Amino acid sequence: MPCLSLRKAVTFFVLFTAIFESSLASILAVDYGSDWIKASLMKPGVPFDVLLNKDSKRKMQSSVAWKKDERLFGSDAANIASRFPQDSFSSLKYLQGAPFNSDIVTYFTSISTAQISETDRKTVALKQSDGTEWSTEELVAMQLSYIKKLAEDLAGEPVNEAILTVPPYFSQLERDSITDAIEIAGLRTLALVNDGTAVAVNYAMTRTFSTTSEYHVIYDAGASSTRATVVSFVTAEDPKTKASYTQINVLGVGHDRNTGGTELDLRLRDILIDSFMSKHRRDIRKDKRGMAKLWKEAGRVKAILSANSDATSAVESVAFDIDFKTKVTRSEFEDACKDLHSRFARPIYDALANAELSLANISSIILTGGNSRTPMVQAAVKAAVGEDRIALNVNADESAVLGAALYGASLSRQFKTKDIRVTDVLIHDIQASYFASNPGTRTIHTAVLPAGSKHGARKTLTFKRKEDFSVVLNYPNEVMSGFPREILEAKIVGISEAIDNLTERGAIDPVIKATVVLSESGFVSVGDAIAYGEIKDDSITGKLKGLFGGGGDQVPLETSVDEGAPMNEKMEKDKKDKAKKPFGKDQSTIPLEVEIVYNSQGPLSLVAKRTARERLRALDKMEMSRQLREEAHNTLEGYLYKLRDLLNDGPETPFTKCSQPSERQTLSSRLSETIAWLHDEGDTADTLQLWEKRSVLETLEKPIVHRYKEIEAFPQALNNSQKWNWSTRLFLTQARENITADAIAGVPSKWTSQELDALEKALKEHESWLHDGVERQKKTKMNEDPAIDTKEMLQRAKTLEQHLQRMVRRKVPKVKKTPAKPGDADGWSSTEPTQAPGDRQPGHDEL
């Protein structure tokens, strides 16, 4: 029984530890932009800040590239774009969920030198110069995996959950694409949060608000687009706990997907192209490397023009062995972009209109996004709203990722943060389309979730059907040119059997109810479907229930959406849960099976994601193997140079003095052989061969190194041994004197003669061993192995020290008093002294 109880206790402890560790999991927040990536790690005990890359930079470029077989990320990848234009991939945000024939893909080809191809899903893949193809999801997953590794290095533990920012205009296809990339990277999607909402959370974190709503516009001028989000901030009170919290409501969104920093770079690159062609009469647009160099130069010149009226552009050997140099003025740049001026402010007006507010209701326009620093953008916004409303009180680069991290922390119980609650909205209309009862007659379109619907909303649709049918969720208006309108098709099956069962139970006019759910991450789905029919009960009990409202025809729906899983997995989970759920007392409801079917451009299948994950793991494994081989090669090469220097340093070096001529000759011969081998075969040798070559040389070198290290360590080791010999001898002398004095005084002594004799025996053995060893060491030459090892000297001295310390720390035994026999003078008498374990007084402070 005790063993069984112990086993249960250990099992409980292990389970508790696992649960506790999982509850303290870290959360990775990522603001994935077209040009830059910012990340933040939320972990108990780790300071809340932006995650630094390996170069200690607070943001990294959204690029992945290959330099031959070496994969690079961030600035390393962006810097080689001009040398390897077909192996460098940037601005991948444009391609997330984009059909191959869409306008956005055409735009991408105008700003990128990468070669694209069409996938089986009719989406975009990018091709390396060697023909290797990667889907957009795989390339984005590589970048997320790289950030995951940075976060794990900081956290010191695996990081499994992530929250990412997305533009509010992202369609379900685009949200599915980023979620697929997250999963391929080995992460679980905690949530997706609109970037404007994330900035609002960051803004509210350090501010307090009154009970009256305060309205602001989050103006985000990014690289790929320009967005404006109208939000309200108000302090509210929880009706249950009576605690106050900050409520953030998104009221309206405006956006322009074709106006951003990338478009400005494109206009500036065109200026440089025109200047080059007018000067040199050569078409640089046919040279991929030249175009890549000019694209990089356009970004540099744009940054200069943000603070200066003109900038000089100089690119060495830009193309055709021509060194290019020209001057660009800010006025020339702004003239090329004059058609964009009105478009920069348009999202603000659209957001206000969608929120049904006017500019007079707005307290401030909060600028964020890297492009908000551009003078022409600031001028356009100031002209539209007035300079007094412009607010620069958030970090334009980091507010979104920090807000996303705080939002992610609020979804987890392990973090205690300011109570901020968010209500976001859908910006695209969503409708349900289905055939009328008579097949082939007509298609019915029903608005289910109009623009402005709150995230987390649920809408129940009621159908009078007796056979299986499908409901298609789609956008009534085109989200973007070339994007499909259909989101998913929900096939509701098992209707005929369910209707028959309800009819047998006495149901009147049974109907089909399907629930459409909009998750907090902006995903829409058909959560569940039921067959329902009111069953009339003519008994007295039934009539009483009907009289007092019992058995109404509204059935509560309890299906919840798991936002962390992709939508196809969510539906699969829902179906399994329904299959397990037994019929309850409510005989008027029968669950139906809902089969979700996506079009070819929908989310990746489980098999496709598994295959992509395996490809990335194989690539990681190959790179790790190559890294280990290179490390072994470099280590061996450095070791060979070190040995060569040791052999050639002259006769007065410790290495030469402590080695014999035959040893140096053998080592020199083997060293020459290894150097020749490394020169001839080192580039093709594997990691094991490289380490074996080093191991052979180390076997010859180690005895020599051991000798001169022993010579260096011997004086200190000898001094340590002699110190404890002297201390022990001193202690024995004083201890024996104390025993004699205690015996004369008739008081108990701390030690016995036998204990002191044992210590003295140990001392004499140590002194004898040390004396013999030292004498033998005096006769040993420097190039011979030492007669006495310093490690053994330290161990033996430690043993003697511990024996001595046990004696020194001995406490004086306590005297136990007992009642005296009749006739004693004081009524008490002493017995023999007893010694309590561990109750010893310190002594010999001089030690």
N, C-alpha and C positions, 0 to 999 in steps of 0.2 A: 504493500500500500504506500509506504513512504516513497518508493521508487516511482510509482505511478503518479503520485502527487508532484514529485519533482519534475517528472517529464511533462506534465501538464503546465507547470509553472514556466518551464523553459520554452515550451511551445507558445504560450501566451505572450511571453516576453519578446520572442522573435516576431510574432505577428504584430504586436504593438509597435515594435521598433520599425518594422516595414511600413506600417500605416503612418507612423509619426514622420518618417523620412519622406514618404510620398506627399504628406500634407505640407511639407516645407519645400516643395519643389519650386524651382526658379521659373520666372516668367520672362520671356524675351519679347520685347516690343521692337518693331521694325517699321520705319517710315521709308517705304520703297518708292523712290522717285525715278523719273526718266534719266536724270543726270547724276543724282547723288543718293546714297543710302545712309540713313542715320539709324542707330540702334541704341537700346537702353535695356539694362538687366535689372529686374526686380528680384531681390533675394534678401531674406532676413540676415542682417549683419553686414551687408554690403552697401556702401554709400550710394544713394540714388543719384545717378548722373548718366551722361551719355557714354556709351561703350566706345573705347578707343581701339583703333586698329593696331597692327603690329608696328606702325610708324608713329604711334601715339597721336594720330589725327582723330578729330572728333567726327569726321564724316569720310566716307570713301566713295569713289566714283562707281556708278552702276555699270561696270564693265567686267567682262571675262574674256580672256584671250589665250592663245597658245603660241608659245615661242618654240617651234619645233615640237618636242615632246613635253615641254614644261608648261603647265597651266598657271596662269597669273590672274590676279584679281585686283580691283580698285585702280589706283593710279599706275601701278606696274603694268596692268593690262592696257589702260588708256594710252600710256606713253609709247607703246610699241605699235599702235594702230597705223602709224605712217610707214613702218617697216613691214608689217604683216597685215595689210588691210583686209584680206579675206579670212583672217583667223582672229580678228578682234570684233567683239559683239557688244554694242552699247545700245541705249535707248530701247531696251526690250519691253518697256512698259506699253509702248504703242502696239505691240503685237499680242498682248495678253487677250486670249479669247477671240482674236480677230480672224474672220474668214479670209482665205487667201486672195480672193478677188475683191476685197473691200477697199474703199478709198484710203483708209488709214495705212494699209500695207503699201499702197502706191506712194503715199507720202513718206513712209519709212525708207523706201528705196532712194528717195531724193536726198536724204540726209545721211545715209549709211553706205559704206562700200561693201557690206556683207552680201554674200550670195544667198538667195532664199529659194526654197522649193516648197511644193505643196505636199501635205501629209495625207494619209488615208482618211483623216477626219475633215479634210478640206480646210485645215488651218495651216499655220506657217511653221516651217522648219528652216534652220540655217545651216549652211554647208561650209565645212572647212576646206582649205585648199587641197587636202588629201582625199576629199570626198566624203569624210565622215559627217553624218547629219545629226543634228540635235534639235529636238522640238523646243519651242519657246519655254514650255514648262520645265524642261530639263535644264536649260541654261539659267533660268531664274532660280531653280532649286539649287544649282551649284553655288550661286551667290549666297543664298540663305544658309546653305550648309557651311560655307566659309564663316559667316557671321555666327552661326551656332557654335563653331569651334572656338572662336574668340570669346564668346560668352562662357563656354565651359571652362576655358583656361582661367577666366576671372573667378567664376563661381567655385571651381574645384570640384565640380560634380556634373552629372549629365543634365542638360537642359532639354526639356521635352515639349513645353507648351509655348505657343507664340501668339501674339496679337499683332495684326498688321493694319496699317492705314490704307484706305482706298479712296479714290475720288467719289463723291456722292453720285455722279452720273454713271458709274460703272453698271453695266447690265449684268444679268445673271451669268451670261457666258463668261464675262471678264472676271466676275467674282469666283466662278468655278475654276477658272484657269489659275488664279493666284492660290486658291485653296489646294488645288492639285500640286502645285509647286511646293507648297509648305509640307504636304505629306511626303512627297518624293524626297525632300530634304531631311526626312526623319523627325519631323515635328508634328505636333497636334495643334489644330487651329482652335485656340481659346475663343477668339472672336475676330471679326473684321469691324473696324470703326471708320466712319467717314472722316477724312482729314480735317475738315472744318470743325467737326464736332470735337475731335481730339485737341485742337487748339483752344476751343472754348473750355474744355476741362482744365487745361494748363492755365488758362487765364483765371479761372475761378479758384484754383487751388490756394492762392495766397491772398484772396480778396473776400470781403464780406459784402452782403447785399441786404437790402431792406425787404420788407414784405410787399413792396410794390415792384412790379416787373420793370427791369432795366433792359433796354434793347441795344444790341450792338451788331455790327456787320463784320464777320471775319472775311477779309479780302486776301485770298491766297493766289499770288501770281507765281506759278510754278514754271517748270521747263516745258511740260507738254500741254498745259492748258491754264486757263484762268477761272477761278471759282469765287463765288461770294455766298456766304451763308449767314442768314439773319437768325440770331439766337436771342433768347430772353434769359435773364438771370433773376432769380427771386428766392428769398428765404421762406421755406414752408415748414410746417410742423407735422411730424408723423402722428396720425390719429391714434395709434396704439401705444407707442412709447412716449409720446409727447416731446420727443427730442426734435430739435430743429435741424434742417439739412438744406443744402443748396440744390435747387432744381434748375436744370438747364433744358430748355425746350428749343428745338430747331423748328423755326416757323416757315422758312422758305429758302430756296437755293436757286442761284443762277450760275450759268457756266458757259464757257466758249471753249470747245475742244480743239480749236484750230489756232488759238492765239496764246502764245507763251514764249518762254525764253528760247526754245528751240527754233521757233519761227524767226526770232530776231537774229539768231546765229545764222540761219539760212540766208536772210537778206544780206547780212554782212559778208558772208562767204561769196555771194553773188557779186558784191562790189569788188572783192579781191579777184574773182575770176575775170570780170570785165577789165580790170586794170591790167592783169597779166596778159590777157589776149590782145589788148590794144597796144601794149608795149612790145610783146615778143611775137605776135602773129602766130601763136601756136594754141591749139585747142587742148587745154589742160583737163577738160572734162573727161577725156578718154583715158587719162592716167589715174588709176585708183590710188596709188601712193600719193600722187600730187594732190588729189582731192581730199585725202585723209589729212594731209599736212595743212591744207588751207582750212579745213574744218576746225582743227585744233587751234590754228592761228586766229580764226574768227572769234572763238571764245575768249582768247587772250585780249584781243583788241577791244572787244565789247566791255570787258572789265575795266580797261584803261579809260575808255570813253565815258564810263559812268562817273569818273572823277575829273576828267580833263576834256578840253574842247577839241583836241585832236590826238592822234596816235600814229606812230610809225610802225608799219608792218614790215618785217624782214624775215625771210625764210631761205635758208641756205639749201641750194640744190633742190628746189621745190619739185621740179620735173624737167626732163630733157637736159639735165646738168646745168640748169639755169638758176642763178641766185636771184631771188625775187625781193624787191623792196618798193614800197609805196607808202603814201601818206593818206590817212582817212580822217575826215573831220566829223565832229558830232552832228553838224547840220546836214552833211551829206548822208549820214546814216539815218537821221530822223526823216529826211525827205524820202528815203527808200521805204520807210515804214509808216508814212503818213496815213495810209489807209487803215492802219491798225489803231490809231489814236482813239477813235470812237468806240472801237470794240473792246478796249481795255476796261472801260467803265460800264459797258452794257450789262455784264453779269450783276452789278450792284442794283441796277434798275429792275432787272428780271427777278432778283431775289426779293426785293421790296414788294413787287407786284404779287408774287406768289405768297408772301407773308401777309398781304393786304395791309401794309403799313406805308407810311410816307417817310421821306427823309427827315421830317420834323420830329418823328418819334425816335430817331436814332441818336444815341448818346455819343458814339464814336465809330469810326471805321478802323479796325485793327488790321494793320498790314503785316503779312507774313509771306513766306516764300522767297527764294533767292532773287527772283525777277522783280520783286517789289523795290529793290535798290536801284533799278534802272531809272534814270531821270525822266525819260519820256513816259514811263508807266506812272511814276509819281505825279507828273504834271497832268496826265489825263485824269487821274483820280481826284486830284485837288480841284481841277476845273469842274468836275462833276458834283462833288459834295462839299467843297469849301475846305480851305486849309485848316480851319479851326477844329474840324471833326477828325482829322487824321491822327491816329494814335500809333506810336512806335514802342509800345510797352510790353511786347513779347519778343522772344528771340526768334527772328525770322527763319532760322535754319532748324532749330531744335524744339520749338514749342509743340509741333505735331507729335514727334516721337515721345516726348516727355508726357504729353497729355494722354497718349495711347497707353503708356506704361502705367499711369495712374488709373486709367479706366480699367486696364487689365487687373490691377491690384484690387480694385473694388469688386471684381467678380470672384475673388478668392477670399476665404475667411482667414487666411494666414497673415494678411497684411491689415494693419490698422491705419487707415487714412481718413482724411476729411470726408464726411458723408456727402457725396455729390451724386445726384441721380440724373440720368440723361434720358430724354425722349427725342429720338431722331425720326425722320420722315422719309418716305419713298418719293422720288421725284419723277418717276415714270408711271403712266397709267398702265394697269394690268387688267385684262379682261379674260373671261372664260368663254370658250367657243365650243359648241356641241350641236349635233344634229337634232332636229325636231323629232318628236315621237315617231312619226312616219319616216322611215329611212329614205334618203334621197330627196326629200321635199325641200328643206331649206336648212341653213346653218344659223343658229341663234348665237348672238354675241351679247354677253352680259358683263357690265362693268363690275369688277369684283373689288379691286383695290385701286381707287383713283389716286392720282398724284396728291401728296399731302397726307396719305395714310400713315399712321404711326407704326414704327417698327414694333413687332410683337402683336400686331392686330390679327384677328381671326374673323373669317366671314363664312357663314354656313349657307350653302346653296341647297335648295329643295327641288327635287325632280319627281315627276310622276312617271315612273318607268317600271316595266315588268321584265325587261331583258337587259343583258349586259350592254354597257355603252361607255364612251370615252369623253373626257373633258380635256380640252386643250387650253392651257394657260399661255397667253401671248400678249405682246405689246400691240395695241391698236395703231400706234404710230411708230415709224421707224426710229430706233434709238440712234443709229448712225448709218450712214450710207453703206450698203453692202452687208449689214448685219441681219441675220434672220430675226423675224418677229416671234417665232414660236419659242417658248421656254421649255415646256414639257407637255407630255400627254399622260393623263392619268386614266388607266383602264379600270373601271369598277366592275368586278366580276362576282358571280354568285348571287345575282339579283333574283333570278327566277325561283331558285330553291328557297331563298329567304322570304320572298313574298308569299309563296305557298305555305311556309311554316307559320307566318304571321296570320294568314287567312284562317288556317286551322285553329289558331288560338283565339279567333274571334276578332281580329283587328279590323278596323273600319278604314277603308281607303288608305292602305299603306303607301308610304312615299320613301324616296331615297334622299338622305341628307349627306352632303359632302362638305368637309371643312377645309377652307383654303387658309393657310397660315403664312404670315410674313414674319420671319425670324428677326431677332435683334441685330443680326449681321446682314440683313437685307436680302436673304434668300426666300423665295416664294415656293410653296409646295402644297400639295393636297395632303393634309395631315391624316385624315381618316374618312371613312364613309360607313354609314349604317343604313339598314332598312328599318323603318319605324312605322308603327301603326297603333292608333289608340284602341285599346281593348276595352270594350264596354262590359262592365261588371254589374249585372242586374240584382246582385244580392244586396241585403241591407247594408253590409259593410262597404261594398263598392259604392252604393249610393251616397253613404255618408262621406266617403273619400272624395267623391265628385262634388258634393255640396261644399266641403271645406277646402277644396283646391287640390286634393291629392290626386296623383296620377295625371297631371297635366301633360300636354303633348310636347313640351320643350324638354329635350334630353340634354343634360350637361355633357360636354365633350371634354375628355381628360387627356387627350393626346398632347404631349409636349414635344418640342423640336429640339434635338441635340445639335446646337450650332457648331460644335467642334468637329462633327463628322461631315463629309461631303454629302450632297443631297441623295445620291443613289444609295449610300449606306444608311442614311437616315430612314429612307422608305423601307429598306430591307429590315431594319430594326423594328419599325412600326408593325410590319406584317407579322414578324415573329412574336411580338408582344401580344398582338391581337389573337394569334392562334393559341397562345397559352392561356388567355383570359377566359375563364368559364362564364357561362351565363349566370347572372345574378337573379335577384328576385324580380327585376324588371323584365317581364316577358314581352314587352312591347318593342324591344330593340334587339336587332341582330347585327353584329359587326360584319362588314363586307371586306373583301380583299381588294386592295388598291395596288395595281401594277403601274409603276412609273416607267415611262419610255422616253428617252431623250433622243434628239436628232443626232446626226453624226458629229456635229460640232459641239455637243454638250460635254459634260465632265468626262474625264478619262475613266475607263473601266478599271475594276480592281486588278485585272490581269495586266493592263497597260501600265498602271502605276507601279505594280510589283516589278515589271520588266524594266521600267525606267529607274527604279531604285537600285536594282541589281546592276544596271549599267554604271550608275554613279559609284556604287560600292566597288565595282571592279576597277574603275578609273582611280578611285582613292587608294585602293590596294596597290595598284601598279605604281602610282606616284610615291607611295610610302616605300615600296621596294626600291625604287630608283633613288629615293632620298637616302635610304640606308646604305645602298651601294656607293653613292657618291661620298657619303660620310666616311665609309670604310676606306675608300680610295684616298681621300684627302688625309685621313688619319695616318694611313700607312706611309703616304708620301712625306708628311711632316716628320714621322718617326724615323724614316730613313735619313733625312737631312740631319736630325738630331744625333743619330748614331755616327754619321760621318764626321760631324763636328767633334764628338767625343773622342773618336779615334785619331783625329788630326790636331788636337789642341796642344800637344807637346807632352814631354815627360814629367812635368811638374804638376799636372792636374791630378785630382783625386782619382779619377777614372783610371789613369795610366798607372799610378802608384799602387792601386788596389787590384790590378789585373796582372796576370802572367802573360809572357810573350805568346805562348801557345794559344791562350784564350783570345787574345787580340787578333792573332792571325786567323783563327777559325771564324771569329765574328766578322772580320774584314772580308774574308772570302765569301761568306754567306751574304753579307751586305751587298757586295758587287753583283752577285748572282741575282739578288732580289731587285736591285735597281734596274738591271738589264731586263728582267722579266716584266717589271712594271712598265718600262718604256715600250716593250714589244707587245705584251698581251694585257696590260692593265686596263685598257679601254673596253675590252670584251670580257674580262674576268668577272665572276659573280661575287656577291658579298662574302660568301663562305671562303672562297679562295683567298680573298684579300685579307681576311682576318687570320687565316691559317698562316700566311706568309709572315704576318706580324708576330704571331704566337711563337714561331720558330726562332725568330731573332730575340724576342723577349726572354726565351728560355736560356739563351746564351748570355744575355746582358744582366739578368736579375742577380746571379751570384756576385757579380762584380759590384753592382749597385748596393747589394746587401752589405758587403764588406765595409764600404766607406760610410754608409749610414750607421752601421754598428760602431765604427770608430768615433763618429760624431756623438752618438747617444751614450757611449760607455761611461764617460766621466759623470754625467748627471745620474745615471742609473746606479753607479757605484756610490756616489754621495748619498743617494736616497737610502740604499741598503745600510750603509754605515750609520746613518742618522737613526734608523730604527734599532740597530744593534745597541747604540749608545743609550737611547731612551729606555730600552728594555732593561739594560744593565743598571741604570740609575733607579728605575722603578723597583727592581728586585732588592736593591740595597735598602731603600727606604721602607719597603713593605716588610722586610724581615725585622727591621728595627721597630716598626709599629706593632708587629705580632708580639715581640718580647715585652714592649711597654704595656700592651693591653693585658698580657698574662699577669704581669706584676700588679696592675691596677685592678684585676679581677673583672674586667669588662670584656664583652665579646669582640672579636676581631673581624674585620671585613673579609679576610682571606684565611685559608688553611695552609699549612706547610706543604701539603700534597699539591695544592694548586700552584703554589710558587715553584715547587720542584719541577712540575710539568712545563711551566713557562720557561724556566731556566734550561731545561733539556732542549726545548724547541730553539732557544737562543743559541745554545752551543752548536747544535746541528747546522743552523743557518750560518754561524760564523765560520765553521769548518768548511762548509760547502763554498762559501764566498772566498775564503782564503785560498783554497785549492784552485778555484776558477781563475782568480786574479793572477796567481803564480803561473798558471798555464798560459793565460792571455799575454803575459809579459814576454813569453818565449815565442809567441805567434807573430809571423811577419804580416805586413799590411796586405800582401797579395794572397794570403792564405785565409781560409774560412775561420771565423772567430772561435776561440775555445769555449767561450761562455757567451750565451745569448742575452742581450739586454732585456728582451721580453720575459725570459725566465727569471732574470734578476728582479724585475718589477713584480712579478707574480709571487715569488717567494717572500719578498719584502712586504707585500700586501698581506700575505697570510700571517706573518709575524705581527704586523701592525694590528690586524683584527683581533688576534689573541691578546695582545697587550691592552687594547681599548676595552675589551670585555672585562678585564680585571680592573682597569682604572675606573670604570663607571659603576663598579659594584657599590651598593649602598650598605650602610651599617645595619646589621640585623636588629629588629625590634625586640625589646624585652617584654615578654608576656608576664603580667602580674596575676597572682592567684591569691585568694583569701588565706591568711596565715593560720597556723594551728593555734589552738588555745594556749595562751601564755606568751605569745610573741608580743614584743613591745608595741609595735605600731599596728598590729592587726593584719599586716600583709607580708607576703614573702615572694621572693623572685624564683622563677623556674629557670631552666636552661634557656639561653637565647634562641630565638627562632628567626629565620630569615624569610621575609615575604618576597615572592617572585616579583622581579621588576621594580622592587622598592629599594633602590640603591642611591647613595649620595655621590655626587660628582667629586672627583678628587684629582690631584696632580694637574692643576690648571696650567702648569708650565708646559704640558704636552699639547 
